[in-house]
Amino acid sequence: MNWNKKDLLGLEELSKEELEHILATAESFKEVSTREIKKVPALRGKTVVNLFYEPSTRTRVSFEVAAKRLSADVINIATETSSVKKGETLIDTGRNIQALKADIIVMRHNYSGAAVMLARHVDISVVNAGDGWHEHPTQALLDIFTLKEKLGRIEGLQVAIVGDIAHSRVARSNIWGLTKLGAEVTVCAPKILIPPGIEEMGAKVSLNINEALKNADAVNVLRMQFERDELNAFPKQLEYFKEFGITKERLKEAKKGIVVMHPGPINRGVEMSSEVADGANSVILEQVTNGIAVRMAVLFLVAQARDINANTH
């Protein structure tokens, strides 16, 4: 298939074929990271701007490494030290970056829908690196890529997503991506952390961790976002761990070989025990490695689509 989207804003609007195309492209890029010289000239002469309105280690560094492996130039803008602090709007920032002849903006923003809004107002490519509680498409893609690599398929898999579903853009992107590729998704959390309408997205809901793990081929454990607990309504950390934490004992009751994932950063002793995080079932560090190949694929595809569109107009 031909990829024709200049932006990657979320997985909700992608077809099964488009998802498969990104994963196949990522597979072909994964090998680059095993070479002695970890570089290909695919984006030589292009400039990628990382525009992050929220703190990030893994995602920002991963996009930077991905862009450099494609031979692009990378500029990092920390909004803490930029004109945003003087009141510049997102659209003005985007248009200024475009006027500097950059090619791709990779953006993380605390407002849902910010990436979509920016993409409407600039001609260059926009890649959503997480917007509010809305989506985090490349995280879900690297989760799915890792699952496929580990278990050989996505279709027919049972995947449990456990933790702070209500505030999780990772959960939403994973639900869209996994269900389109034929997996069955169950979300599991305390009732207060299950958002309304999650079933309409195609996920089942469970309030019991042992039940959610029972038939799961994989469990994706989300960070508990205690900083968002404005009403003091969340369970306390120890209480949460007792009821929903992933422990060695709980895994013994689960399917043999269940894959344990986490998008990071992990709160050890809250979402999972250290034994599980560092144990044989965990693919957490493999997810980080695969993030580079997935983000290389995304940057390459959106840049290619923009070039084709620019040449046909």
C-alpha positions as CSV (number, residue, x, y, z in Angstrom):
1,M,0.0,0.0,0.0
2,N,1.0,3.6,-0.4
3,W,1.1,5.7,2.8
4,N,-0.4,9.1,2.0
5,K,-0.8,10.8,5.4
6,K,1.6,13.7,6.2
7,D,0.7,13.5,9.9
8,L,0.3,10.8,12.6
9,L,-2.2,12.1,15.0
10,G,-3.8,9.0,16.5
11,L,-4.6,5.4,15.8
12,E,-8.4,6.0,15.8
13,E,-8.3,7.3,12.3
14,L,-6.0,4.6,10.9
15,S,-7.2,1.5,9.0
16,K,-6.0,-2.0,9.7
17,E,-3.9,-1.9,6.5
18,E,-2.2,1.4,7.6
19,L,-1.4,0.0,11.0
20,E,0.1,-3.1,9.4
21,H,2.1,-0.9,7.0
22,I,3.7,1.0,9.9
23,L,4.6,-2.2,11.7
24,A,6.1,-3.7,8.5
25,T,8.1,-0.6,7.9
26,A,9.3,-0.6,11.6
27,E,10.4,-4.2,11.1
28,S,12.6,-3.2,8.2
29,F,14.2,-0.4,10.2
30,K,14.8,-2.5,13.3
31,E,17.9,-4.1,11.7
32,V,19.6,-0.6,11.4
33,S,20.1,-0.5,15.2
34,T,22.1,-3.7,15.1
35,R,24.7,-2.4,12.6
36,E,28.1,-1.1,13.6
37,I,27.2,2.3,12.0
38,K,23.6,2.7,13.1
39,K,22.5,5.1,10.3
40,V,20.6,5.2,7.0
41,P,20.4,8.3,4.8
42,A,16.5,8.1,4.5
43,L,15.9,11.6,6.0
44,R,19.2,13.3,5.2
45,G,18.6,17.0,4.8
46,K,15.4,17.0,6.7
47,T,14.9,18.8,10.1
48,V,12.8,17.3,12.9
49,V,11.7,19.6,15.7
50,N,10.8,18.0,19.1
51,L,8.3,20.4,20.7
52,F,7.5,19.2,24.2
53,Y,5.0,21.1,26.4
54,E,5.1,18.3,29.0
55,P,8.1,16.5,30.6
56,S,9.4,13.4,28.8
57,T,12.5,11.3,28.9
58,R,11.8,8.1,27.0
59,T,9.6,9.5,24.2
60,R,11.7,12.6,23.5
61,V,15.0,10.7,23.5
62,S,13.5,7.9,21.4
63,F,12.3,10.3,18.7
64,E,15.7,12.1,18.8
65,V,17.6,8.8,18.3
66,A,15.1,7.7,15.6
67,A,15.5,10.9,13.7
68,K,19.3,10.8,13.9
69,R,19.4,7.2,12.8
70,L,17.6,8.4,9.7
71,S,20.3,11.1,9.2
72,A,17.9,14.0,10.0
73,D,18.9,17.1,11.9
74,V,17.1,17.4,15.2
75,I,16.2,20.5,17.3
76,N,14.7,20.1,20.7
77,I,12.5,22.9,22.1
78,A,11.8,22.8,25.8
79,T,8.8,25.1,26.1
80,E,9.9,26.1,29.6
81,T,12.7,28.1,28.0
82,S,10.9,29.2,24.8
83,S,8.7,32.1,23.7
84,V,5.7,30.0,24.9
85,K,6.6,31.4,28.3
86,K,6.0,34.9,26.9
87,G,2.5,33.9,25.8
88,E,3.1,32.7,22.2
89,T,0.2,30.5,21.0
90,L,0.7,27.0,19.8
91,I,-0.3,27.9,16.2
92,D,2.2,30.8,16.1
93,T,4.9,28.5,17.5
94,G,4.1,26.0,14.8
95,R,4.1,28.6,12.0
96,N,7.4,29.9,13.1
97,I,8.9,26.4,13.1
98,Q,7.5,26.0,9.6
99,A,9.1,29.4,8.5
100,L,12.4,28.1,9.7
101,K,12.0,25.4,7.0
102,A,11.7,22.4,9.4
103,D,10.0,19.3,8.0
104,I,8.4,17.5,10.9
105,I,7.2,18.7,14.3
106,V,7.0,15.9,17.0
107,M,4.8,17.4,19.7
108,R,3.7,16.4,23.2
109,H,1.0,18.7,24.7
110,N,-1.1,18.6,27.8
111,Y,-4.4,19.4,25.9
112,S,-6.3,16.7,24.1
113,G,-6.6,17.6,20.4
114,A,-3.6,19.9,20.3
115,A,-1.8,17.9,17.7
116,V,-4.9,17.8,15.4
117,M,-5.3,21.6,15.8
118,L,-1.6,22.2,14.9
119,A,-1.7,19.9,11.9
120,R,-4.6,21.9,10.5
121,H,-2.6,25.2,10.6
122,V,0.8,24.1,9.3
123,D,1.8,22.4,6.0
124,I,4.7,20.5,7.5
125,S,4.2,17.0,9.1
126,V,3.0,16.7,12.7
127,V,3.5,13.6,14.8
128,N,1.6,13.3,18.0
129,A,3.9,12.3,20.9
130,G,1.0,12.3,23.4
131,D,-1.8,14.9,23.8
132,G,-3.7,15.2,27.1
133,W,-5.8,12.1,27.8
134,H,-6.5,11.6,24.1
135,E,-3.9,9.5,22.3
136,H,-0.2,8.4,22.3
137,P,0.0,6.7,18.9
138,T,3.7,5.8,18.8
139,Q,3.6,4.2,22.3
140,A,0.7,2.0,21.3
141,L,2.5,1.1,18.0
142,L,5.7,0.1,19.8
143,D,3.6,-1.9,22.4
144,I,1.9,-3.8,19.5
145,F,5.1,-4.3,17.6
146,T,6.7,-5.8,20.7
147,L,3.7,-8.1,21.3
148,K,3.8,-9.3,17.7
149,E,7.5,-10.0,17.9
150,K,7.0,-11.9,21.1
151,L,3.9,-13.9,20.3
152,G,4.0,-14.0,16.5
153,R,0.6,-12.4,15.9
154,I,-1.9,-9.9,17.2
155,E,-5.2,-11.4,15.8
156,G,-6.9,-13.5,18.5
157,L,-4.7,-12.4,21.4
158,Q,-6.3,-11.5,24.7
159,V,-4.7,-8.4,26.1
160,A,-5.4,-6.9,29.6
161,I,-4.7,-3.2,30.2
162,V,-4.4,-2.6,33.9
163,G,-4.2,0.7,35.9
164,D,-5.2,4.3,35.5
165,I,-7.3,3.9,32.4
166,A,-9.2,7.1,32.9
167,H,-6.2,9.4,32.4
168,S,-4.3,7.2,30.0
169,R,-3.7,8.2,26.4
170,V,-1.7,5.0,26.1
171,A,-4.7,2.9,26.9
172,R,-6.9,4.7,24.3
173,S,-4.3,4.3,21.5
174,N,-3.7,0.6,22.5
175,I,-7.4,-0.1,22.4
176,W,-7.8,1.4,18.9
177,G,-4.8,-0.3,17.5
178,L,-5.2,-3.8,19.1
179,T,-9.0,-4.1,18.3
180,K,-8.4,-3.1,14.7
181,L,-5.8,-5.8,14.4
182,G,-8.1,-8.4,15.8
183,A,-7.1,-8.7,19.5
184,E,-9.5,-8.8,22.4
185,V,-8.9,-6.1,25.0
186,T,-10.0,-6.1,28.6
187,V,-9.4,-3.0,30.8
188,C,-9.0,-3.5,34.5
189,A,-8.9,-0.9,37.3
190,P,-10.8,0.4,40.3
191,K,-14.2,1.6,39.3
192,I,-13.3,5.3,39.7
193,L,-10.5,4.9,37.0
194,I,-12.7,3.3,34.3
195,P,-13.9,6.1,32.0
196,P,-17.4,6.1,30.6
197,G,-17.7,5.0,27.0
198,I,-14.7,2.7,27.1
199,E,-16.9,-0.2,26.0
200,E,-17.9,1.7,22.9
201,M,-14.2,1.7,21.9
202,G,-14.4,-2.1,21.8
203,A,-12.9,-3.0,25.2
204,K,-14.4,-5.2,27.9
205,V,-14.3,-4.0,31.5
206,S,-13.2,-6.0,34.6
207,L,-12.9,-4.8,38.2
208,N,-11.0,-7.9,39.3
209,I,-7.3,-8.3,38.5
210,N,-7.2,-12.1,38.8
211,E,-10.2,-12.4,36.4
212,A,-8.5,-10.0,34.0
213,L,-5.2,-11.9,34.0
214,K,-6.8,-15.4,33.8
215,N,-7.0,-15.7,30.1
216,A,-4.6,-12.9,29.1
217,D,-1.7,-13.6,26.7
218,A,-0.3,-10.2,27.7
219,V,-0.8,-7.5,30.3
220,N,0.0,-3.9,29.7
221,V,0.4,-2.2,33.1
222,L,-0.1,1.6,33.2
223,R,1.4,4.1,35.5
224,M,-1.0,5.3,38.3
225,Q,-1.2,9.0,37.7
226,F,-1.6,10.1,41.3
227,E,-0.7,13.7,40.4
228,R,-4.2,13.9,38.7
229,D,-6.0,12.8,41.9
230,E,-7.6,16.2,42.6
231,L,-10.5,14.9,44.7
232,N,-8.4,12.5,46.7
233,A,-10.6,9.7,45.4
234,F,-8.0,7.3,44.1
235,P,-7.1,4.3,46.3
236,K,-3.9,4.9,48.3
237,Q,-0.7,3.4,46.8
238,L,-0.5,0.4,49.1
239,E,-4.2,-0.3,48.8
240,Y,-3.9,-0.1,45.0
241,F,-0.9,-2.5,45.0
242,K,-2.8,-5.0,47.2
243,E,-5.9,-5.0,44.9
244,F,-4.4,-4.5,41.5
245,G,-0.6,-4.8,41.6
246,I,1.1,-7.3,39.3
247,T,3.0,-9.7,41.6
248,K,4.8,-13.0,41.1
249,E,1.9,-14.8,42.9
250,R,-0.6,-13.3,40.6
251,L,1.4,-14.3,37.5
252,K,1.5,-17.9,38.8
253,E,-2.3,-18.0,38.4
254,A,-2.1,-16.5,34.9
255,K,-1.3,-18.1,31.6
256,K,2.2,-19.6,31.3
257,G,4.4,-17.2,29.4
258,I,2.1,-14.1,29.8
259,V,3.9,-11.1,28.4
260,V,4.2,-8.2,30.9
261,M,4.5,-4.7,29.5
262,H,4.7,-1.1,30.9
263,P,5.1,2.1,29.0
264,G,7.2,3.6,31.8
265,P,8.0,5.3,34.1
266,I,7.2,2.4,36.5
267,N,6.2,3.1,40.1
268,R,7.7,-0.1,41.6
269,G,5.7,-1.5,44.5
270,V,2.6,0.3,43.2
271,E,1.8,-1.0,39.7
272,M,4.0,-4.1,39.9
273,S,6.7,-5.6,42.1
274,S,10.3,-5.3,41.2
275,E,10.4,-9.1,40.8
276,V,7.9,-8.8,37.9
277,A,9.4,-5.7,36.4
278,D,12.8,-7.4,36.1
279,G,11.5,-10.9,35.7
280,A,11.4,-13.3,32.8
281,N,7.9,-12.3,31.6
282,S,8.8,-8.6,31.3
283,V,9.5,-7.0,27.9
284,I,9.7,-3.5,29.3
285,L,13.3,-2.8,28.0
286,E,12.5,-4.4,24.7
287,Q,9.6,-2.0,24.3
288,V,12.1,0.9,24.7
289,T,14.4,-0.6,22.0
290,N,11.4,-1.2,19.6
291,G,10.3,2.4,20.1
292,I,13.3,3.5,18.0
293,A,12.3,1.3,15.0
294,V,8.6,2.3,15.3
295,R,9.4,6.0,15.4
296,M,11.9,5.7,12.5
297,A,9.1,4.2,10.5
298,V,6.6,6.9,11.4
299,L,9.1,9.8,10.7
300,F,10.0,8.2,7.4
301,L,6.4,7.6,6.3
302,V,5.1,11.1,7.1
303,A,8.1,12.7,5.5
304,Q,7.6,10.6,2.3
305,A,3.9,11.4,2.2
306,R,4.5,15.1,2.5
307,D,7.2,15.1,-0.2
308,I,4.8,13.2,-2.6
309,N,1.9,15.6,-1.8
310,A,4.2,18.7,-2.3
311,N,5.3,17.4,-5.7
312,T,1.8,16.7,-6.9
313,H,0.4,20.1,-6.0
